[in-house]
Amino acid sequence: MSHNTFGHLFRVTTWGESHGPALGAVVDGCPPGLRFTPEDLQVWLDRRKPGQSRFVTQRREADLVKVLSGVMPQEDGSLVSTGTPISLMIENTDQRSKDYGEIARQYRPGHADYTYDVKYGVRDHRGGGRSSARETAARVAAGGIARLVLPNVTIRGALVQIGKHRIDRNNWDWAEVNNNPFFAPDAAIVPVWEAYLDEIRKAGSSVGAVIEVVAEGVPAGFGAPIYGKLDQEIAAGLMSINAVKGVEIGNGFESASITGEENADEMRMGNDGKPLFLSNHAGGILGGISTGEPIVARFAIKPTSSILTERKSIDADGKNVDVRTKGRHDPCVGIRAVPVGEAMLACILADHYLRDRGQTGRLK
């Protein structure tokens, strides 16, 4: 199986399976001389790890990241990157593979079971193997390295919709995101989502969500025309996350319903002698190149396919079966996708930062 690597200069290769002994990432292209501690990476994994509320899977994983290579230990306990590949490992400690015994030869509707089997002739039924969202823990660890590469850039994410229930954008407060189990920027939506997901969870069902990620402090000039567009690669990175079925940048699909006058981001010269955008409908990217405005992207996550309700399917022998998926699963996988979206945006921006520095020499 190929295609486990993304990026050009900042390259990330993930490895491991949901029910294997461990998973991780190899980050190649990280510049030398970056000082950090394992805790600088762990803080991001702690936001993603399972079992932190009744609204996510109850699989208990510490998700402790180990840095195996590419660094030089310092006397104060910190690490300094050497410019060689940084290998990161996260051990799996709470697998329950027996939960999947009944579906060893059955294809779960909505999952990658059938497509993996028809392509490779073999699949890992234990939680989906490489197709499991567990793989995204490695991306979050790699995203921690990417954030170290980016100077003066802040990357944040928030959940803006669960099912049909959307936040009120007038209530947006970044300080609220870490005050609730949903990464919600609107405190008023939290009790609504709690009641709604309690019903979904008790019914053994699931529901989808929309996540918004924002990068502030990105200078103008990241990206390249035609085949190296920044928004193109952000969309590809976010689309690679498990269960993502749609991505939009800035106004996104809303752009189709408004006029050119409403959509165009007008400009004036600011008092500091630099261009000032009067709006940011483009989401911080024009012609595939960053404008200096905040980069804004949203992605839609489908409902978790593992549900207790029986669904019609077939098995590997071509027989009709009814599949009911046991095990521990997120009623809304979109909740824990927030730090994953942040990590992917960080990795893409780190790659473009290094590419821009190499091509133009403008960025130090």
N, C-alpha and C positions, 0 to 999 in steps of 0.2 A: 504494500500500500504506500503510494507516494503522496506528495502534496501535504506534508505535515509542517511546512516552513512558509513563513511570509516575511515580507520586507526586502529591501535592497541592500542598504548599508547597515542598518540596524535590523538584524535578521533573528527571528524567533522560531525555534523548532520545538514543538511540544511532543511528549512521549508518555506512554502509560495508558492504562485502562481503568475503568471504574472499579472493578473488583480484583485488580492485580495488586501486587505488594506495594507499589508506589506509582506516582506519576510526577512529571516535572517538565522543565523547559531548559533548552540551551540557548543562551543569548549571545550571539556573535556580532561584533561590530561596536561594542560598547567602548567608548574612548578610555584610555588609561588615565589614572589619577583621580577618579571619582571616589570620594570617601563616604562610606555609609556603614550602617550596622544591620544585622539581620532583623532587628526590630523595625527598621525603616521599611522593610518589605512586609513584615508580619502584620503591621497595622492595616494594610489593605486586605490581606487574606482574612483577618479577623472580621472584616465587614461582610465578607462573602460566605463564611463557613456556615454549614447547616446546623440545625437544632437550636437556633437562638430564640425562636418564638413558636407559638402553635400554628403560625401561618406558613411555615416552611417545613421541609422534610425533617423528620426526627432522627435521621442518621446522625450519629455523634462522631464527628471528626475534628481533631484539634487543628488540623491543617498547618502544622508547624513546618516552616520552610527551612531547608538546610542549603547552605551555599558550599558547593563541592569543589569549585575550580574558578580560575580567572581572577583571583583576588590575592592580595598580600596582607596577612593579619598584622595589626599594629599593636603596640604595647598597651594602648588604652582600650583595647577590645574591638575597635572599629576595623573595617576592611577597606582596602584601596584597590580599585580595579587595575588590572595589569594590561588591559587591551586584548587579552586572549579570551576565548569563549568562557562565559560564566554559566556553570551548570547548577541548576536549582532542582531540589528534590522535595517532594511532599509525600509522606508515607500514608497509605490507607490503613486504617486501624479498626474500622467498624463495618466491614463488609458482611452481608448476610446473603450469600449466593444461593442458599437453599430456597429463598423466596421466589426464585426464578425457575425452579426445577420443572414446574408444570408447563412452562412456555418454551422449553428448550427447542422444540420443533415447530412452534406456532409463531406466526407473524403478528405482532401487535399492531392494530390499526393506528396510523398516525406516526409510527416509529420508523426507524431506518432498517428494521429487521429484514424485510423483503429485499430492499434495494442493495443492502450489503451482501446478502446471500446470493442474489442473482449476479452481482458483479464479481465477487471474490470466491464464491463457492464455499465460503465458511463465514461464520459470524459468532460473536461472543454474546450469548443470550443473557449473561450475568450483568444486568443493568445496561446492556447496550455496548459495553466495551469502549471503543474509541468514539462512538456516537453519543456517549453519555455526556450530560452537562457537567459531570464531575471533571472532565478534561479542562474546563475553564478555570479551575484553580491554578493551573500552571500558567495560564495567560495573565491572571491577576498578579502572580509573582513576577513575571516578566515585565508587566506594566509598572511595577515598583521600580525596576531598574530604569525603564524608559523615563519616568518622572525625574530621575536624577540627571539624566542627559539634558533635559529641557531647561534652559535658564529662564527664570521669571515667568513661568507659565503655570497657571492654576487650572486644574481639570476637575470638574464636579459633575455629578449626575443626580437625577431625581426621578422618582416614579410619578407620572402625571395622569395615569389612567389605569384602572382595574375594571375589566368588563366594560359596562356602559357608564361607570361612575368616574367622572373627570374632576380634577382639581379646579378651584377657582383661581385663575392666574392673578387676580387682584390681591390674593392673599399670599403670593409667593414670598417665602422667607427662607434663604439658604440655611439660616441657623436652626430651622426646624427639622432639617433632613435627618440629622443624627439623634433626634429626640423621640423617634417613633420607629416601630419595626418595619415600616414600609419605605423608608427613605422619601417620605412625602414632604414637599415644601409648603404644604397648606395644612395647618393644624386642624382646620375644621373638617377636612375629609377623613381624618383618621378614624373616628367612631363609625362613620358610614362604611368604610372599608372593613373594619373589624367585624361588624354585624354581617356584612355581605359574605366575607370569606368564611366566617363561622358556619353559615348555611351551606356554602359550597363544600367545605371540608367534611361536615357531618354527612353530607349526601354522597361522599366518596367521589365527587366530581372535581372539575378544575376550570380555570378561566384564564384568559389572556390579559395582556397589559401593554402599556406604552411607556418607554423610558426616554428621558431627554438628557443628553450629555452636552456640556458647555466647556469650551477651553478659552480662557481669557489670558491676555498677554502674548498671544501669538503675533509676531510682527508681520507686516506686509511682505509678501514675496515667497512664501512657502508654496510649493507645487510647481507644475509645469504644464504648458498647453497640450492639448490633444490626448496623448496616452499616459501622461504622468500627472493628471489632474488630482489635486488634493481631495476634492469632494468625491471623485471617483474611487480613490483608494480608501477614504473613510467609509464610504458606502460598502465597499467590498469587505473591509475589516469587520464592520458591524454585522453585515449579512452572514459572515462566517460563524457567528455565535449561534450555538444550538437553539433551535426553535424560533429564530428570527424569520419573519415572513414579509417584512417591509421596512424600508429605510427612507428618510427624507432629510434634506438639508435646508435650514432656514424655513421659509414659507412652505417648501415642499409641495404637496399636492394642492394646497390652498392656492398656489400660484395660478392654477388653471381656472379659477373662478373669479379673479380680480383683473382690473385693467392695468395697462402699462403705467399709467400715472400713479396708481396705488402701489405697484410692485417696485418701481425704480427707487433705489436708494440715492437720494439727492446728496450733494456735497457742497461744502463751503470751506474756506480757509479758516482754521482755528486761530486763536490768539497766540498760540505757540508756533505759528508758521507751518503747521502740519495740516494735512487734509482732515476735515471733520465730516463724518457721515451723519446725516440727519435721521437715518433709520437703518435697520439691519435685516431687511427682508431676505437678502441673499445668504444669510447665515454665515457671514464672514468670508465668503469665497466668491470670486468673480473670474470667469474664464479659467477655472481650475487653480487659481492662485489666491492665496489669502490676502485680505484687504487690511488687516490690522484690527478689524472689529472682532468681537467674540465669535468663535466658531460654534454653531448650534446645530446639533443633529438629533433626530429622534428615530427610534426603531420599535417596531411592533413585535411582541412575543405571542405566539399562539398558545392556547391552553395546553397544559401538560397532558401528553398522550396517555400516560399511565393512570387509569381510573378504575374504580371498582365496578362500574356498570358494564355488563357484558356487551361486547361489540362483535359484529359478524366479521369473520376473516377466513383465512385458509392456513394449512400447515405445510411443512416441507414435502409432504407426501401427496399434496394436491387435494386434500380433503377439506370440506367445509367444517369450520369450527366456530365456537363462540368463545371469545377470549375475555377473561377478567384478570386484570393485572394486580397482583398482590405486591407487598413491599412497602417501603417508606418513600413517599413522593411529595413534591411541592404541590399544594392546591393552586398556587400561582407561581410558576417558575420565574416570572418577570421580576419578583421582588429581589432575588439574589442576582439578577442580571444587571442591576445598577452598577456595582463595582466592576463587573466584567466589561460593560460598555465603556466605563472610564478607562480601564486598562487598555482596551483595544485602541481607543482614541489616543492615549499616551504613546503607544507603540508606533502608530502611524505618524504622529507628529514628530517623534524622536527620529524616525527614519528620514522624514522630509527636512528636519533641521540639519542633519548630517549631509544630506544630499545638496541642500542649498549652500551650506558652508563650503563643500567641496567644489561646487560649480562656480560660485560667485565670490567666495572669500569674504562676503560682507559680514557674516555672523561669527562672533567670537565667543 
